Amino acid sequence: MNAPTPRDHLAPDDAAPKGITQLEIDQRVFDLYDEYCHGGIDRREFLKRAAALGIAGGLVMAQALLPRYAEAQTISFTDDRIKGTYVTYPSPGGTSGTMRGYLVKPVGQGPFPAVVVIHENRGLNPYIEDVARRCAVEGFLAFAPDGLFPVGGYPGNDDDGRTLQAGLDQAKVRTDMLNSARFLKTHALSNRKLGATGFCYGGGVVNFLAATMGPDLQAGVPYYGAAADTASVPKIKSPLLIQYAENDERINAMWPAYGAALKAANVPHEAFFYPGTQHGFHNNSTPRYSEAAAKLSWERSMAFFHKHLA
């Protein structure tokens, strides 16, 4: 494709899942939250700095950004269109040699096109499990690995999850994710056509998988993730659908070089920047969520996977 980057016109009233909306939150609070999410400051410091900004309701805005997973579930664990289970599998060269993940299959006998769903920088939390179920109801064999399994698994809250993940050998975590993708591709219920999607840290992993797996990956959809190393881009053989938030300076600064490298390597790709959105706009557990952008990007993602994995 190698098309110019389009920008979409979305409704300006994207609502948060509950309570305060993103339009009521000062951009400075969003910036602090981004620093907190990526491990630059802890929760206490995040709330302290937000309260000290000198804006009315700064602390309330900050507290509203913390995730509410129970309110954000869209597909029930017991939905009769799918069946989910937790599975363990070997991961040679990874953190411990063994991994665990959440496998969700659609009803029917299969084989099914497969999609691996890579979590953010805090382990397999309820939002990512819900994303796996969303993929499964679309007809994909979905698999969400937990990079924290070797150290006890997702601990039940994002703060501790973020700390655990930051303390791991990152090269070994990437190996665990690579082994997870290979596990899914060769699963008995897979049609051997593999797609990958991921968010934040997971978006960066999708770019890594594309460069590492070459022709073994059939489609990649990274959401606001770090770009692949420029030198590795010629190894990418799968088409990419790249989703960006408009207000995401750290990640977006990587795009010009990444886009140029993809074009030079003749990698089929398309990138979308969603106006008025923040990093994490797909995550419907906090007011960074943008309903219109999340819906549009998801429709594009599913159509992309259906096209390349069927």
Residue, then its C-alpha position, 0 to 999 in steps of 0.5 A: m500500500n505505502a499510502p500517505t498517512p490519512r487522518d480521520h474526522l471523528a466526533p469531538d465528544d468521545a466519552a470516557p467509560k464512566g464519570i469524567t470525560q477526556l475532554e474535561i481532563d487537562q492535557r498536562v494531567f494526560d502527560l503525567y499519566d503517560e509518564y506514570c504508565h511508562g514507569g517514569i514515576d509511581r502512582r503517589e508521585f503521579l497524584k502528587r504532581a497532578a494536585a500541584l499543577g495549580i488547576a482546579g480538580g487536578l487530583v480528581m482528573a488524575q484519579a479518574l485516569l486510573p483503570r476500572y476494569a470491571e466496568a470496561q468488560t465487553i465480552s463475558f468469560t461465559d459468552d456462548r460464542i467462544k470458549g476460553t482457557y489458560v494454557t501453558y507451553p514451553s518457551p526456550g530461551g525465555t525468562s523461565g522456559t515456560m509460559r502461560g496464556y489465555l487461549v480463546k476459540p470461537v465455536g466450531q471445529g476450526p481450524f481458525p485464523a489466529v491472532v496473538v494479542i500482546h499486552e501493555n507493560r504490566g502483564l495480562n490484565p483484564y482489558i487484554e483478556d477482553v480484547a482476546r475475547r473480542c477477537a474470538v467473537e470475530g472468528f479468530l483463534a485468539f491468544a494472549p500470553d502473560g509475560l509475567f507468568p514466570v514471576g507469578g503472573y499478572p498480580g491483580n493490579d497494574d502498579d505491581g504488574r508494571t514494576l514486575q515487568a520492568g524488572l525482567d530481562q527485556a530480551k527474554v520477555r521478547t523471546d517469550m512473546l516470540n515463542s507465544a506467537r509460534f505456539l499459536k501459529t502451530h496450534a492444532l486449531s490454527n489454520r497456520k495464518l498468524g496475525a498479531t496485535g498489541f497495545c503500547y509495549g505490545g504494539g512495539v512487540v508486534n513490530f518486533l515480531a514482524a521483523t523477527m518472524g518475516p514470512d511466518l507472520q501474515a499481518g500485524v496491527p500495532y497500536y501506538g507501539a515503538a517502531a522496529d529497529t530501522a536496520s531490521v525493517p527489510k526483514i518484515k514481510s507481512p503487511l502492517l496496519i499501524q494505529y497511532a494517537e494524535n497526542d502521543e509525542r514520544i511514540n509519534a516521533m518514531w514514525p517519520a523514520y519508520g515510515a520511510a524505512l517501510k516504504a524503502a523496503n516495500v513493506p505494504h503498510e498503512a498508518f492512521f493517526y486518530p485526531g484528538t486522541q491520547h496514547g491508550f485510546h483503545n483501552n476502555s477502562t480509563p478516560r483516555y478511551s476514545e469511543a469513536a477512535a477505538k471503534l473505527s480502529w477496531e473495525r479496520s483491524m478486524a477487516f485487515f485480519h480477515k483479509h490477510l488471514a482467511 
